[in-house]
């Protein structure tokens, strides 16, 4: 009541609110690729949560009616509003079941928004109006997907004997109820993007797990992930290990030929059961190959705990403690400073640990945007640098850092547009498609392994060799991976010898320092 009367601290900081409103829009409702992942997550979450309802056949009926619900919602949103399901959607909204943006602005703010729209449609250019029409259409598509499962559940719950208010309550809380928040929810949301969604998602997960049916389903999800992980290892363990861990933790992954794999995005929170299954399978596989170490067991235990904490963490998951406590607006600066992205993976290549330093403009991964790479290379050369010489710390810029900032500002929409340009340039210049990880929409359902993951592991072990005493099994794995990197052309013969020598020397010095004096 205090929040509705505008008496307390329910307001966020206006400056941060404006920034987060933009970031929220470009990462969700204005991002066409979000339609795919949002539908995958919503459908899975809804079907799990519906399992706790005592209505026979409700899940089957909801799934069957989703296409009809989508058609009805889209008809209503585009101003047609005809048909049975459009009528259901009107009833759905009237009962308060619709979720999404809740605009609690003053009369004066509403007036300014209305006047701005009048000026835009009377004086705005045709190109601007076309862009606005496109973004409106994408917004409507995302809103359709956001509410389709809920509307199907609402209609079938009424058919099963629920009152309209009971059905609306079921539908509204079927996944994450974005409109529910406490007195400090708005303020917290202005500092940390999607914090309220994280709180509501975690609360909904706890509520669902009180049901014995959902508890059994959770155990089944762990078992399914265990078997799926074992299948992928049987199919092609070497390529499967190259898939970044965060992808395996947040998606169901199914290996295909030539290092490619299918992905199904998992709902927030419920991915913990997938992580458990994957971790158990990895330990089982290591035990079978007699390469289990206490360090690996601790890693898998930490992997489960990290994802469990993320599932209930209102500040969002991050690559480090600093990023965790840092407000969203400062995240990209912290990530570039630490060279760790949102998932803890490196943003750019590190300087070689075995030779002469190279210019920052040359420290990029294979997937860097070619336009950014060309610009930073030109800038370094324009001020006297080259491929092996740095011009200055002000004019020698890493292209991965620029891409990271652009992706932060542009969000999912920016990444999709950049990938669209990259795909088009590759088709025009090279008459071939780029990596699957760069093709819009396709990259959300099909992935392709790269060798940089294995190389990163090598240099990670080399970096820790002076502080961590590795077992003989771990050393043997390091030598095998190093030999594979040489055979695949990732390093040359001189680099191979240097890395092996540096690793052995670091381990010898460490063992010597650990000997009792």
Protein Blocks (a to p, Z undefined) as FASTA:
>chain_A
ZZmnopammbccfklmmmmmmmmmmmmmmmmklmmmmmmmmmmmmmmmmmmpccehklmm
mmmmmmmmmmmmmmmmnonopajklmmmmmmmmnopagcddddddfklmmmmmmmmmmmm
mmmcfklmmmmmmmmmmmmmmmmmmmmmmmmmmmmmmmnopafklmmmmmmmmmccfkbc
cfklmmmmmmmghklmmmmmmmmmmmmmmpmklmmmmmmmmmmmmmmmmmmmmmommlmm
mpcfklmmmpccdddeehiacdddddehjlmmmmmmmmmmmmmmmmmnopacfklmmmmm
mmmmmmmmmmmmcnbpafbfklmmpcfklmmmmmmmnopafkopafbdcddfkbccddfk
lmccfklcfklmmmmmmmmmmnopafkbcfbfmlmccfklmmmmmmmmnmmmlmmmmmmm
mmmmmmmmnopacdfklgghklmmpccddfklmmmmmmmmmmmmmmpccdfklmmmmmmm
mmmmmmnopacfklmmmmmmmmmmmmmmmmmmmpcZZ
